[in-house]
């Protein structure tokens, strides 16, 4: 059986100081220099049974709430699992709210999340077998990093690097 583990995350673009988790707080650069204009992003990383990375995705997102970004990360992970033809996928998220809503343990009370929840449920039905697990944020650093990186404008970043390398 081809089983994969997919770490999923969404970021609203704000950092909690150096080494922040991208969830909320004041935006700060980790080093001296210009601050990157940040937006929202989503990231997903798939691992095989031996812990090898077998796929990863990241995507910038428009401005949205943290929970919407978490759902966007899950959707990114579902697409990744589908492309990898997984027979069973274990989704690992640091959002207990999204896991609770997806498993039916929590109601979807937010109007803005209804569409995201419906979209994630519909996409998940395309996969043969899934499990969703809420994990601590510190276990989700790679997906979190991809989500945060996706929130940095490539055009801005490239222009800043070009200034330094000229």
VOKOLLUM-513925 format. One record per atom (N, C-alpha, C): residue in one letter; atom name; x, y, z. Coordinates in nm, 4 decimals, always signed. Layout:
N
<"a","CA",<X,Y,Z>>
...
This chain:
166
<"x","N",<+0.0840,-0.1189,+0.0000>>
<"x","CA",<+0.0000,+0.0000,+0.0000>>
<"x","C",<+0.0880,+0.1246,+0.0000>>
<"x","N",<+0.0583,+0.2156,-0.0883>>
<"x","CA",<+0.1336,+0.3408,-0.0940>>
<"x","C",<+0.0706,+0.4419,+0.0018>>
<"x","N",<+0.1312,+0.4551,+0.1191>>
<"x","CA",<+0.0843,+0.5479,+0.2219>>
<"x","C",<+0.1804,+0.6659,+0.2264>>
<"x","N",<+0.1240,+0.7865,+0.2333>>
<"x","CA",<+0.2071,+0.9052,+0.2491>>
<"x","C",<+0.1540,+0.9892,+0.3644>>
<"x","N",<+0.2425,+1.0683,+0.4179>>
<"x","CA",<+0.2113,+1.1627,+0.5242>>
<"x","C",<+0.2289,+1.3018,+0.4651>>
<"x","N",<+0.1254,+1.3849,+0.4749>>
<"x","CA",<+0.1317,+1.5176,+0.4153>>
<"x","C",<+0.1142,+1.6222,+0.5257>>
<"x","N",<+0.2187,+1.7003,+0.5458>>
<"x","CA",<+0.2150,+1.8122,+0.6389>>
<"x","C",<+0.1597,+1.9325,+0.5634>>
<"x","N",<+0.0562,+1.9970,+0.6180>>
<"x","CA",<-0.0098,+2.1096,+0.5512>>
<"x","C",<-0.0119,+2.2298,+0.6443>>
<"x","N",<+0.0010,+2.3489,+0.5871>>
<"x","CA",<-0.0072,+2.4690,+0.6688>>
<"x","C",<-0.0447,+2.5890,+0.5844>>
<"x","N",<-0.0984,+2.6893,+0.6510>>
<"x","CA",<-0.1297,+2.8167,+0.5896>>
<"x","C",<-0.0730,+2.9273,+0.6756>>
<"x","N",<-0.0387,+3.0382,+0.6136>>
<"x","CA",<+0.0211,+3.1501,+0.6853>>
<"x","C",<-0.0484,+3.2786,+0.6443>>
<"x","N",<-0.0680,+3.3657,+0.7414>>
<"x","CA",<-0.1260,+3.4965,+0.7114>>
<"x","C",<-0.0184,+3.6001,+0.6835>>
<"x","N",<+0.1082,+3.5580,+0.6838>>
<"x","CA",<+0.2159,+3.6472,+0.6456>>
<"x","C",<+0.2804,+3.7238,+0.7573>>
<"x","N",<+0.2284,+3.7193,+0.8769>>
<"x","CA",<+0.2874,+3.7930,+0.9886>>
<"x","C",<+0.3826,+3.7028,+1.0647>>
<"x","N",<+0.4953,+3.7583,+1.1049>>
<"x","CA",<+0.5942,+3.6823,+1.1815>>
<"x","C",<+0.5982,+3.7333,+1.3244>>
<"x","N",<+0.6234,+3.6431,+1.4174>>
<"x","CA",<+0.6377,+3.6823,+1.5577>>
<"x","C",<+0.7850,+3.6987,+1.5894>>
<"x","N",<+0.8462,+3.7986,+1.5281>>
<"x","CA",<+0.9876,+3.8226,+1.5521>>
<"x","C",<+1.0729,+3.7184,+1.4831>>
<"x","N",<+1.2048,+3.7205,+1.5079>>
<"x","CA",<+1.2940,+3.6233,+1.4451>>
<"x","C",<+1.2513,+3.4819,+1.4784>>
<"x","N",<+1.2383,+3.4000,+1.3758>>
<"x","CA",<+1.1986,+3.2614,+1.3955>>
<"x","C",<+1.0520,+3.2468,+1.4293>>
<"x","N",<+0.9704,+3.3474,+1.4004>>
<"x","CA",<+0.8283,+3.3413,+1.4304>>
<"x","C",<+0.7592,+3.2319,+1.3513>>
<"x","N",<+0.6356,+3.2001,+1.3900>>
<"x","CA",<+0.5669,+3.0899,+1.3260>>
<"x","C",<+0.4728,+3.1325,+1.2146>>
<"x","N",<+0.4658,+3.2600,+1.1821>>
<"x","CA",<+0.3845,+3.3039,+1.0701>>
<"x","C",<+0.2360,+3.3089,+1.0997>>
<"x","N",<+0.1956,+3.2921,+1.2241>>
<"x","CA",<+0.0535,+3.2868,+1.2558>>
<"x","C",<-0.0045,+3.4230,+1.2888>>
<"x","N",<+0.0639,+3.5026,+1.3679>>
<"x","CA",<+0.0113,+3.6329,+1.4046>>
<"x","C",<+0.1215,+3.7152,+1.4684>>
<"x","N",<+0.0957,+3.8407,+1.4867>>
<"x","CA",<+0.1925,+3.9244,+1.5557>>
<"x","C",<+0.2479,+4.0335,+1.4674>>
<"x","N",<+0.3604,+4.0863,+1.5076>>
<"x","CA",<+0.4240,+4.1972,+1.4390>>
<"x","C",<+0.5218,+4.1428,+1.3359>>
<"x","N",<+0.5195,+4.1988,+1.2168>>
<"x","CA",<+0.6127,+4.1564,+1.1132>>
<"x","C",<+0.7501,+4.2125,+1.1454>>
<"x","N",<+0.8496,+4.1255,+1.1512>>
<"x","CA",<+0.9875,+4.1669,+1.1754>>
<"x","C",<+1.0791,+4.0887,+1.0832>>
<"x","N",<+1.1803,+4.1527,+1.0335>>
<"x","CA",<+1.2800,+4.0824,+0.9544>>
<"x","C",<+1.3717,+4.0057,+1.0478>>
<"x","N",<+1.4149,+3.8840,+1.0091>>
<"x","CA",<+1.5053,+3.8079,+1.0932>>
<"x","C",<+1.6474,+3.8631,+1.0924>>
<"x","N",<+1.6801,+3.9479,+0.9977>>
<"x","CA",<+1.8143,+4.0059,+0.9881>>
<"x","C",<+1.8015,+4.1504,+0.9429>>
<"x","N",<+1.9054,+4.2300,+0.9627>>
<"x","CA",<+1.8987,+4.3684,+0.9150>>
<"x","C",<+1.8775,+4.3720,+0.7644>>
<"x","N",<+1.8112,+4.4743,+0.7189>>
<"x","CA",<+1.7859,+4.4887,+0.5761>>
<"x","C",<+1.6398,+4.5193,+0.5527>>
<"x","N",<+1.6012,+4.5298,+0.4269>>
<"x","CA",<+1.4630,+4.5650,+0.3960>>
<"x","C",<+1.3668,+4.4545,+0.4383>>
<"x","N",<+1.2520,+4.4962,+0.4863>>
<"x","CA",<+1.1498,+4.3996,+0.5246>>
<"x","C",<+1.0730,+4.3546,+0.4013>>
<"x","N",<+1.0515,+4.2268,+0.3936>>
<"x","CA",<+0.9750,+4.1727,+0.2822>>
<"x","C",<+0.8279,+4.2057,+0.3006>>
<"x","N",<+0.7631,+4.2578,+0.1950>>
<"x","CA",<+0.6189,+4.2756,+0.2038>>
<"x","C",<+0.5558,+4.1361,+0.2005>>
<"x","N",<+0.4840,+4.1003,+0.3054>>
<"x","CA",<+0.4303,+3.9642,+0.3130>>
<"x","C",<+0.2797,+3.9629,+0.2961>>
<"x","N",<+0.2325,+3.8547,+0.2382>>
<"x","CA",<+0.0900,+3.8280,+0.2259>>
<"x","C",<+0.0679,+3.6877,+0.2791>>
<"x","N",<-0.0425,+3.6290,+0.2429>>
<"x","CA",<-0.0741,+3.4934,+0.2879>>
<"x","C",<-0.0120,+3.3910,+0.1938>>
<"x","N",<+0.0078,+3.2704,+0.2466>>
<"x","CA",<+0.0616,+3.1630,+0.1657>>
<"x","C",<+0.0191,+3.0289,+0.2223>>
<"x","N",<+0.0324,+2.9244,+0.1406>>
<"x","CA",<+0.0024,+2.7880,+0.1828>>
<"x","C",<+0.1176,+2.6983,+0.1424>>
<"x","N",<+0.1412,+2.5936,+0.2214>>
<"x","CA",<+0.2471,+2.4983,+0.1915>>
<"x","C",<+0.2056,+2.3577,+0.2300>>
<"x","N",<+0.2592,+2.2600,+0.1578>>
<"x","CA",<+0.2337,+2.1189,+0.1877>>
<"x","C",<+0.3576,+2.0391,+0.1505>>
<"x","N",<+0.3918,+1.9403,+0.2340>>
<"x","CA",<+0.5082,+1.8551,+0.2112>>
<"x","C",<+0.4655,+1.7103,+0.2326>>
<"x","N",<+0.4934,+1.6238,+0.1354>>
<"x","CA",<+0.4572,+1.4822,+0.1443>>
<"x","C",<+0.5808,+1.3979,+0.1723>>
<"x","N",<+0.5683,+1.3056,+0.2664>>
<"x","CA",<+0.6766,+1.2133,+0.3013>>
<"x","C",<+0.6296,+1.0690,+0.2827>>
<"x","N",<+0.7247,+0.9818,+0.2470>>
<"x","CA",<+0.6923,+0.8402,+0.2354>>
<"x","C",<+0.7151,+0.7704,+0.3694>>
<"x","N",<+0.7006,+0.6386,+0.3720>>
<"x","CA",<+0.7121,+0.5624,+0.4970>>
<"x","C",<+0.8508,+0.5717,+0.5598>>
<"x","N",<+0.9529,+0.6017,+0.4801>>
<"x","CA",<+1.0887,+0.6160,+0.5323>>
<"x","C",<+1.1204,+0.7598,+0.5714>>
<"x","N",<+1.0253,+0.8506,+0.5564>>
<"x","CA",<+1.0466,+0.9898,+0.5923>>
<"x","C",<+1.1126,+1.0728,+0.4843>>
<"x","N",<+1.1226,+1.0192,+0.3641>>
<"x","CA",<+1.1800,+1.0948,+0.2527>>
<"x","C",<+1.0741,+1.1872,+0.1938>>
<"x","N",<+1.1145,+1.3069,+0.1576>>
<"x","CA",<+1.0232,+1.4005,+0.0919>>
<"x","C",<+0.9985,+1.3504,-0.0495>>
<"x","N",<+0.8712,+1.3265,-0.0823>>
<"x","CA",<+0.8351,+1.2769,-0.2150>>
<"x","C",<+0.7603,+1.3821,-0.2966>>
<"x","N",<+0.7300,+1.4945,-0.2341>>
<"x","CA",<+0.6644,+1.6036,-0.3057>>
<"x","C",<+0.6406,+1.7213,-0.2130>>
<"x","N",<+0.6347,+1.8387,-0.2725>>
<"x","CA",<+0.6047,+1.9589,-0.1945>>
<"x","C",<+0.5449,+2.0634,-0.2865>>
<"x","N",<+0.4658,+2.1511,-0.2258>>
<"x","CA",<+0.3982,+2.2582,-0.2993>>
<"x","C",<+0.3946,+2.3811,-0.2105>>
<"x","N",<+0.3906,+2.4947,-0.2726>>
<"x","CA",<+0.3647,+2.6203,-0.2017>>
<"x","C",<+0.2900,+2.7118,-0.2951>>
<"x","N",<+0.2118,+2.8015,-0.2379>>
<"x","CA",<+0.1305,+2.8895,-0.3214>>
<"x","C",<+0.1013,+3.0188,-0.2458>>
<"x","N",<+0.1240,+3.1335,-0.3113>>
<"x","CA",<+0.0811,+3.2596,-0.2497>>
<"x","C",<-0.0715,+3.2662,-0.2502>>
<"x","N",<-0.1260,+3.3368,-0.1536>>
<"x","CA",<-0.2705,+3.3495,-0.1401>>
<"x","C",<-0.3073,+3.4975,-0.1243>>
<"x","N",<-0.4299,+3.5331,-0.1585>>
<"x","CA",<-0.4753,+3.6699,-0.1300>>
<"x","C",<-0.4963,+3.6857,+0.0208>>
<"x","N",<-0.5193,+3.8056,+0.0651>>
<"x","CA",<-0.5433,+3.8300,+0.2074>>
<"x","C",<-0.6628,+3.7481,+0.2545>>
<"x","N",<-0.6467,+3.6832,+0.3690>>
<"x","CA",<-0.7529,+3.6004,+0.4259>>
<"x","C",<-0.7242,+3.5747,+0.5727>>
<"x","N",<-0.8184,+3.5108,+0.6400>>
<"x","CA",<-0.7998,+3.4783,+0.7812>>
<"x","C",<-0.7052,+3.3599,+0.7955>>
<"x","N",<-0.6553,+3.3405,+0.9171>>
<"x","CA",<-0.5659,+3.2291,+0.9434>>
<"x","C",<-0.6336,+3.0952,+0.9133>>
<"x","N",<-0.7587,+3.0777,+0.9552>>
<"x","CA",<-0.8271,+2.9505,+0.9313>>
<"x","C",<-0.8514,+2.9258,+0.7829>>
<"x","N",<-0.8802,+3.0311,+0.7074>>
<"x","CA",<-0.8935,+3.0153,+0.5627>>
<"x","C",<-0.7602,+2.9714,+0.5022>>
<"x","N",<-0.6510,+3.0308,+0.5481>>
<"x","CA",<-0.5181,+2.9925,+0.4985>>
<"x","C",<-0.4868,+2.8475,+0.5345>>
<"x","N",<-0.5285,+2.8027,+0.6533>>
<"x","CA",<-0.5079,+2.6628,+0.6932>>
<"x","C",<-0.5839,+2.5693,+0.5993>>
<"x","N",<-0.7072,+2.6054,+0.5640>>
<"x","CA",<-0.7835,+2.5246,+0.4672>>
<"x","C",<-0.7148,+2.5254,+0.3303>>
<"x","N",<-0.6602,+2.6399,+0.2900>>
<"x","CA",<-0.5883,+2.6468,+0.1623>>
<"x","C",<-0.4682,+2.5531,+0.1641>>
<"x","N",<-0.3989,+2.5446,+0.2783>>
<"x","CA",<-0.2878,+2.4506,+0.2916>>
<"x","C",<-0.3341,+2.3067,+0.2797>>
<"x","N",<-0.4477,+2.2749,+0.3419>>
<"x","CA",<-0.5031,+2.1398,+0.3304>>
<"x","C",<-0.5396,+2.1080,+0.1857>>
<"x","N",<-0.6029,+2.2025,+0.1169>>
<"x","CA",<-0.6371,+2.1805,-0.0239>>
<"x","C",<-0.5123,+2.1577,-0.1093>>
<"x","N",<-0.4073,+2.2309,-0.0802>>
<"x","CA",<-0.2810,+2.2112,-0.1507>>
<"x","C",<-0.2294,+2.0696,-0.1258>>
<"x","N",<-0.2382,+2.0242,-0.0004>>
<"x","CA",<-0.1950,+1.8894,+0.0350>>
<"x","C",<-0.2791,+1.7816,-0.0295>>
<"x","N",<-0.4097,+1.8033,-0.0389>>
<"x","CA",<-0.4980,+1.7059,-0.1042>>
<"x","C",<-0.4602,+1.6922,-0.2513>>
<"x","N",<-0.4351,+1.8050,-0.3166>>
<"x","CA",<-0.3912,+1.7998,-0.4567>>
<"x","C",<-0.2594,+1.7268,-0.4725>>
<"x","N",<-0.1686,+1.7474,-0.3788>>
<"x","CA",<-0.0390,+1.6792,-0.3815>>
<"x","C",<-0.0585,+1.5286,-0.3666>>
<"x","N",<-0.1412,+1.4863,-0.2725>>
<"x","CA",<-0.1683,+1.3434,-0.2517>>
<"x","C",<-0.2302,+1.2806,-0.3761>>
<"x","N",<-0.3192,+1.3551,-0.4402>>
<"x","CA",<-0.3824,+1.3045,-0.5620>>
<"x","C",<-0.2785,+1.2859,-0.6731>>
<"x","N",<-0.1905,+1.3838,-0.6911>>
<"x","CA",<-0.0867,+1.3738,-0.7946>>
<"x","C",<+0.0123,+1.2616,-0.7666>>
<"x","N",<+0.0340,+1.2304,-0.6383>>
<"x","CA",<+0.1264,+1.1227,-0.6018>>
<"x","C",<+0.0588,+0.9851,-0.6014>>
<"x","N",<-0.0696,+0.9815,-0.6345>>
<"x","CA",<-0.1473,+0.8568,-0.6407>>
<"x","C",<-0.1397,+0.7769,-0.5109>>
<"x","N",<-0.1547,+0.8449,-0.3999>>
<"x","CA",<-0.1502,+0.7788,-0.2700>>
<"x","C",<-0.2736,+0.6917,-0.2506>>
<"x","N",<-0.2517,+0.5736,-0.1939>>
<"x","CA",<-0.3636,+0.4857,-0.1601>>
<"x","C",<-0.4202,+0.5217,-0.0231>>
<"x","N",<-0.3342,+0.5728,+0.0643>>
<"x","CA",<-0.3773,+0.6239,+0.1937>>
<"x","C",<-0.2944,+0.7470,+0.2254>>
<"x","N",<-0.3612,+0.8515,+0.2720>>
<"x","CA",<-0.2921,+0.9758,+0.3058>>
<"x","C",<-0.3256,+1.0148,+0.4480>>
<"x","N",<-0.2231,+1.0449,+0.5242>>
<"x","CA",<-0.2389,+1.0961,+0.6590>>
<"x","C",<-0.2019,+1.2437,+0.6532>>
<"x","N",<-0.3006,+1.3297,+0.6740>>
<"x","CA",<-0.2778,+1.4736,+0.6710>>
<"x","C",<-0.2460,+1.5209,+0.8121>>
<"x","N",<-0.1375,+1.5929,+0.8249>>
<"x","CA",<-0.0913,+1.6443,+0.9536>>
<"x","C",<-0.0996,+1.7957,+0.9492>>
<"x","N",<-0.1835,+1.8530,+1.0359>>
<"x","CA",<-0.2055,+1.9970,+1.0387>>
<"x","C",<-0.1873,+2.0479,+1.1803>>
<"x","N",<-0.1403,+2.1706,+1.1927>>
<"x","CA",<-0.1290,+2.2308,+1.3258>>
<"x","C",<-0.2532,+2.3130,+1.3605>>
<"x","N",<-0.3609,+2.2930,+1.2865>>
<"x","CA",<-0.4877,+2.3619,+1.3131>>
<"x","C",<-0.5903,+2.2628,+1.3668>>
<"x","N",<-0.6094,+2.2638,+1.4982>>
<"x","CA",<-0.7095,+2.1762,+1.5588>>
<"x","C",<-0.8497,+2.2119,+1.5090>>
<"x","N",<-0.8714,+2.3388,+1.4751>>
<"x","CA",<-1.0027,+2.3808,+1.4250>>
<"x","C",<-1.0331,+2.3134,+1.2920>>
<"x","N",<-0.9401,+2.3195,+1.1972>>
<"x","CA",<-0.9634,+2.2600,+1.0658>>
<"x","C",<-0.9772,+2.1082,+1.0784>>
<"x","N",<-0.8921,+2.0440,+1.1566>>
<"x","CA",<-0.9033,+1.8987,+1.1755>>
<"x","C",<-1.0381,+1.8653,+1.2385>>
<"x","N",<-1.0786,+1.9401,+1.3405>>
<"x","CA",<-1.2066,+1.9160,+1.4056>>
<"x","C",<-1.3252,+1.9339,+1.3115>>
<"x","N",<-1.3194,+2.0361,+1.2288>>
<"x","CA",<-1.4276,+2.0590,+1.1333>>
<"x","C",<-1.4296,+1.9523,+1.0248>>
<"x","N",<-1.3133,+1.9130,+0.9767>>
<"x","CA",<-1.3062,+1.8121,+0.8703>>
<"x","C",<-1.3489,+1.6736,+0.9191>>
<"x","N",<-1.3278,+1.6456,+1.0453>>
<"x","CA",<-1.3649,+1.5138,+1.0995>>
<"x","C",<-1.5054,+1.5140,+1.1597>>
<"x","N",<-1.5708,+1.6289,+1.1617>>
<"x","CA",<-1.7062,+1.6366,+1.2137>>
<"x","C",<-1.7152,+1.6556,+1.3642>>
<"x","N",<-1.6017,+1.6710,+1.4314>>
<"x","CA",<-1.6032,+1.6920,+1.5761>>
<"x","C",<-1.6372,+1.8359,+1.6132>>
<"x","N",<-1.6193,+1.9282,+1.5187>>
<"x","CA",<-1.6489,+2.0694,+1.5431>>
<"x","C",<-1.7412,+2.1203,+1.4319>>
<"x","N",<-1.8310,+2.2078,+1.4685>>
<"x","CA",<-1.9194,+2.2697,+1.3702>>
<"x","C",<-1.8447,+2.3793,+1.2952>>
<"x","N",<-1.8894,+2.4056,+1.1749>>
<"x","CA",<-1.8349,+2.5167,+1.0959>>
<"x","C",<-1.9311,+2.6335,+1.1160>>
<"x","N",<-1.9015,+2.7172,+1.2134>>
<"x","CA",<-1.9892,+2.8288,+1.2475>>
<"x","C",<-1.9580,+2.9555,+1.1692>>
<"x","N",<-1.8354,+2.9679,+1.1222>>
<"x","CA",<-1.7944,+3.0875,+1.0500>>
<"x","C",<-1.8461,+3.0825,+0.9069>>
<"x","N",<-1.9164,+3.1875,+0.8690>>
<"x","CA",<-1.9672,+3.1943,+0.7319>>
<"x","C",<-1.8559,+3.1885,+0.6290>>
<"x","N",<-1.7440,+3.2548,+0.6603>>
<"x","CA",<-1.6340,+3.2593,+0.5638>>
<"x","C",<-1.5681,+3.1226,+0.5458>>
<"x","N",<-1.5825,+3.0337,+0.6433>>
<"x","CA",<-1.5197,+2.9011,+0.6319>>
<"x","C",<-1.6070,+2.7973,+0.5629>>
<"x","N",<-1.7370,+2.8247,+0.5493>>
<"x","CA",<-1.8262,+2.7255,+0.4871>>
<"x","C",<-1.7777,+2.6842,+0.3487>>
<"x","N",<-1.7422,+2.7833,+0.2669>>
<"x","CA",<-1.6952,+2.7524,+0.1312>>
<"x","C",<-1.5662,+2.6713,+0.1351>>
<"x","N",<-1.4716,+2.7108,+0.2208>>
<"x","CA",<-1.3441,+2.6394,+0.2313>>
<"x","C",<-1.3671,+2.4959,+0.2774>>
<"x","N",<-1.4525,+2.4788,+0.3768>>
<"x","CA",<-1.4813,+2.3452,+0.4298>>
<"x","C",<-1.5454,+2.2574,+0.3227>>
<"x","N",<-1.6431,+2.3121,+0.2531>>
<"x","CA",<-1.7097,+2.2366,+0.1475>>
<"x","C",<-1.6095,+2.1954,+0.0395>>
<"x","N",<-1.5249,+2.2891,-0.0003>>
<"x","CA",<-1.4254,+2.2617,-0.1048>>
<"x","C",<-1.3274,+2.1529,-0.0603>>
<"x","N",<-1.2815,+2.1586,+0.0645>>
<"x","CA",<-1.1880,+2.0581,+0.1155>>
<"x","C",<-1.2545,+1.9210,+0.1260>>
<"x","N",<-1.3791,+1.9174,+0.1710>>
<"x","CA",<-1.4508,+1.7891,+0.1796>>
<"x","C",<-1.4685,+1.7270,+0.0411>>
<"x","N",<-1.5069,+1.8092,-0.0558>>
<"x","CA",<-1.5255,+1.7596,-0.1925>>
<"x","C",<-1.3938,+1.7070,-0.2492>>
<"x","N",<-1.2855,+1.7801,-0.2278>>
<"x","CA",<-1.1548,+1.7370,-0.2792>>
<"x","C",<-1.1087,+1.6090,-0.2099>>
<"x","N",<-1.1314,+1.5983,-0.0798>>
<"x","CA",<-1.0879,+1.4799,-0.0039>>
<"x","C",<-1.1609,+1.3543,-0.0499>>
<"x","N",<-1.2841,+1.3687,-0.0966>>
<"x","CA",<-1.3594,+1.2518,-0.1447>>
<"x","C",<-1.2941,+1.1874,-0.2667>>
<"x","N",<-1.2082,+1.2600,-0.3385>>
<"x","CA",<-1.1401,+1.2052,-0.4553>>
<"x","C",<-1.0257,+1.1109,-0.4164>>
<"x","N",<-0.9877,+1.1110,-0.2893>>
<"x","CA",<-0.8776,+1.0260,-0.2426>>
<"x","C",<-0.9334,+0.8949,-0.1867>>
<"x","N",<-0.8595,+0.7837,-0.2053>>
<"x","CA",<-0.9094,+0.6534,-0.1596>>
<"x","C",<-0.9289,+0.6431,-0.0078>>
<"x","N",<-0.8333,+0.6900,+0.0699>>
<"x","CA",<-0.8423,+0.6798,+0.2166>>
<"x","C",<-0.7607,+0.7924,+0.2781>>
<"x","N",<-0.8202,+0.8595,+0.3766>>
<"x","CA",<-0.7484,+0.9686,+0.4438>>
<"x","C",<-0.7692,+0.9603,+0.5940>>
<"x","N",<-0.6750,+1.0192,+0.6639>>
<"x","CA",<-0.6876,+1.0463,+0.8067>>
<"x","C",<-0.6365,+1.1869,+0.8283>>
<"x","N",<-0.6947,+1.2576,+0.9230>>
<"x","CA",<-0.6501,+1.3922,+0.9575>>
<"x","C",<-0.6075,+1.3925,+1.1029>>
<"x","N",<-0.4895,+1.4481,+1.1278>>
<"x","CA",<-0.4329,+1.4486,+1.2617>>
<"x","C",<-0.3870,+1.5899,+1.2960>>
<"x","N",<-0.4287,+1.6374,+1.4139>>
<"x","CA",<-0.3807,+1.7671,+1.4636>>
<"x","C",<-0.2478,+1.7433,+1.5357>>
<"x","N",<-0.1474,+1.8210,+1.4980>>
<"x","CA",<-0.0141,+1.8078,+1.5575>>
<"x","C",<+0.0308,+1.9425,+1.6129>>
<"x","N",<+0.1278,+1.9419,+1.7028>>
<"x","CA",<+0.1820,+2.0693,+1.7521>>
<"x","C",<+0.2507,+2.1473,+1.6390>>
<"x","N",<+0.2480,+2.2793,+1.6473>>
<"x","CA",<+0.3109,+2.3637,+1.5446>>
<"x","C",<+0.4575,+2.3304,+1.5229>>
<"x","N",<+0.5290,+2.3004,+1.6303>>
<"x","CA",<+0.6728,+2.2739,+1.6150>>
<"x","C",<+0.7004,+2.1475,+1.5338>>
<"x","N",<+0.6020,+2.0610,+1.5135>>
<"x","CA",<+0.6203,+1.9431,+1.4287>>
<"x","C",<+0.5944,+1.9750,+1.2821>>
<"x","N",<+0.5475,+2.0933,+1.2539>>
<"x","CA",<+0.5029,+2.1291,+1.1191>>
<"x","C",<+0.5892,+2.2387,+1.0573>>
<"x","N",<+0.7156,+2.2441,+1.0921>>
<"x","CA",<+0.8028,+2.3545,+1.0510>>
<"x","C",<+0.8280,+2.3631,+0.9009>>
<"x","N",<+0.8378,+2.2497,+0.8329>>
<"x","CA",<+0.8676,+2.2555,+0.6896>>
<"x","C",<+0.7485,+2.3131,+0.6134>>
<"x","N",<+0.6280,+2.2622,+0.6391>>
<"x","CA",<+0.5093,+2.3151,+0.5709>>
<"x","C",<+0.4874,+2.4615,+0.6093>>
<"x","N",<+0.5114,+2.4955,+0.7354>>
<"x","CA",<+0.4983,+2.6338,+0.7804>>
<"x","C",<+0.5972,+2.7238,+0.7059>>
<"x","N",<+0.7199,+2.6757,+0.6905>>
<"x","CA",<+0.8212,+2.7529,+0.6182>>
<"x","C",<+0.7825,+2.7759,+0.4730>>
<"x","N",<+0.7289,+2.6735,+0.4080>>
<"x","CA",<+0.6844,+2.6893,+0.2694>>
<"x","C",<+0.5699,+2.7894,+0.2599>>
<"x","N",<+0.4759,+2.7816,+0.3549>>
<"x","CA",<+0.3631,+2.8748,+0.3543>>
<"x","C",<+0.4109,+3.0179,+0.3737>>
<"x","N",<+0.5037,+3.0376,+0.4664>>
<"x","CA",<+0.5578,+3.1725,+0.4897>>
<"x","C",<+0.6356,+3.2219,+0.3678>>
<"x","N",<+0.7165,+3.1344,+0.3078>>
<"x","CA",<+0.7933,+3.1722,+0.1898>>
<"x","C",<+0.7012,+3.2091,+0.0743>>
<"x","N",<+0.5918,+3.1349,+0.0596>>
<"x","CA",<+0.4961,+3.1639,-0.0482>>
<"x","C",<+0.4351,+3.3021,-0.0329>>
<"x","N",<+0.4298,+3.3510,+0.0906>>
<"x","CA",<+0.3721,+3.4824,+0.1158>>
<"x","C",<+0.4646,+3.5982,+0.0850>>
<"x","N",<+0.5890,+3.5692,+0.0474>>
<"x","CA",<+0.6824,+3.6758,+0.0091>>
<"x","C",<+0.6786,+3.6891,-0.1429>>
<"x","N",<+0.6522,+3.8080,-0.1898>>
<"x","CA",<+0.6436,+3.8323,-0.3335>>
<"x","C",<+0.7747,+3.7947,-0.4025>>
<"x","N",<+0.7664,+3.7077,-0.5018>>
<"x","CA",<+0.8857,+3.6677,-0.5757>>
<"x","C",<+0.9459,+3.7877,-0.6494>>
<"x","N",<+0.8615,+3.8718,-0.7059>>
<"x","CA",<+0.9124,+3.9883,-0.7789>>
<"x","C",<+0.9932,+4.0779,-0.6846>>
<"x","N",<+0.9414,+4.1016,-0.5640>>
<"x","CA",<+1.0121,+4.1840,-0.4662>>
<"x","C",<+1.1429,+4.1171,-0.4254>>
<"x","N",<+1.1364,+3.9885,-0.3920>>
<"x","CA",<+1.2546,+3.9165,-0.3462>>
<"x","C",<+1.3632,+3.9135,-0.4538>>
<"x","N",<+1.3234,+3.8855,-0.5759>>
<"x","CA",<+1.4188,+3.8812,-0.6866>>
<"x","C",<+1.4841,+4.0175,-0.7066>>
<"x","N",<+1.4055,+4.1243,-0.6994>>
<"x","CA",<+1.4599,+4.2597,-0.7155>>
<"x","C",<+1.5601,+4.2912,-0.6042>>
<"x","N",<+1.5314,+4.2517,-0.4805>>
<"x","CA",<+1.6228,+4.2753,-0.3680>>
<"x","C",<+1.7531,+4.1979,-0.3861>>
<"x","N",<+1.7432,+4.0719,-0.4300>>
<"x","CA",<+1.8627,+3.9914,-0.4538>>
<"x","C",<+1.9440,+4.0500,-0.5682>>
<"x","N",<+1.8752,+4.0945,-0.6732>>
<"x","CA",<+1.9448,+4.1543,-0.7865>>
<"x","C",<+2.0229,+4.2801,-0.7457>>
<"x","N",<+1.9674,+4.3597,-0.6512>>
<"x","CA",<+2.0384,+4.4783,-0.6033>>
<"x","C",<+2.1699,+4.4402,-0.5366>>
<"x","N",<+2.1686,+4.3331,-0.4619>>
<"x","CA",<+2.2868,+4.2895,-0.3860>>
<"x","C",<+2.3902,+4.2226,-0.4772>>
<"x","N",<+2.3457,+4.1577,-0.5815>>
<"x","CA",<+2.4386,+4.0816,-0.6652>>
<"x","C",<+2.4914,+4.1592,-0.7847>>
<"x","N",<+2.4543,+4.2848,-0.7982>>
<"x","CA",<+2.5031,+4.3639,-0.9129>>
<"x","C",<+2.6407,+4.4163,-0.8869>>
